[in-house]
Amino acid sequence: MSNYLSDLAARVRAAVPSEIEPPADTDDLFVLYAILVRAKGTKTSLSDVHDAWSGWIIQKGMQHKSLVPFDQLDARTKSEDDPYLAAIHKVARDLGKNT
């Protein structure tokens, strides 16, 4: 079903570098990233991306070792969100969402 959030989610997904493979079944996660584009635009932080991912993991009923506050993650784990943050920022800039 196409709507403004799913369309925006598709744009964020398309902005992720092709060598990055998001986890399986991530449509809902990219909708959360689309919400970040609309709500925070280029002010979205790595912590925001992690919080969106954490909410997605919780809604899927999953557990994960990285399901902790962002500041408790090691640097390598934090950096795993870099491509998603860059994609969110790119789409936000394209839309003029420099909040």
N, C-alpha and C positions, 0 to 999 in steps of 0.2 A: 504494500500500500504506500503510495507516494503522498507525502505531506511536507510541510516546510522543515520539520526536524529531520525526517528521514532523508530528504534531499540534501540538507546541510551535513548530515552524518556521512553521506556518500562523498561529499566534497572533501571532508576531513580524511576519510579513508583513502581517497585518491591522492591526497597530498603526502601520505606516508611513503617514504622511499620504498621502491619495489623490493629491495633486498631484505626489508623488515617483514617478518611474517607474524601478524597478530595471532593471538590464540584463536582456536576454533570457536565458532558460534559467537561472534563479537558484535552483532548488529546492535544489541542493546547498549553495549559499551560505547560504540560510536555515537549513539544518540546522546549519551551523557556528555561526550566530548562536544557534540553540537550545542548542547545547552551551555557549556563553558564558553564557546565562541560567542553566543548571544549575550550571556550574562557578564562575562569578564573580558572578552576580546583579547587584545594583546597583553592585558594585565594578568592573564591566566599564568599560574606558577606551576612548577613541578609538583609541589604539594597538592595543588588542585587536581592535577591529572591523577596523582596517586589516590586521592580521595574518591574520584570518580571510579577508578579501577576497583578500589576497595568496596564501594557500594555495589558494583556489578558482581564481584565475587560473592558478597553476602547474599544478594538477591538470587544468585544461582545455587545457593545452599552449599557452597564450597568452603573449604578451609585452605589456607595457604600460609607459608612461613612469613610472607611479606605483608600479611594483614595486621599491620601495626602502624602507629602514627609515622608519618614521613620522616620526622627527625630521628627516629630510631633505626632507620635503614642504613646500611653501609653505602659508601659512595658508588660502588659498582651497581648495586640494585637501584639506587636513585637514578643513575644515568640511563637505565633501561627505558625510562619514560621520556627521554630527550627527543626521540623522533616524533612521538605523539604530540609533545608540546610544540615542536617546530611546525607540525602540520596544523595544529589549532591556531597558532600565531599567523601562519601563512593565509589560512582561510579568513581569519579575522581582518588581516590587513587588506585582503582582496575585497572584503565587504565594507571596509571603512570602519570596522569595530575597534578603534583605537581608544578604548575606554580608559 
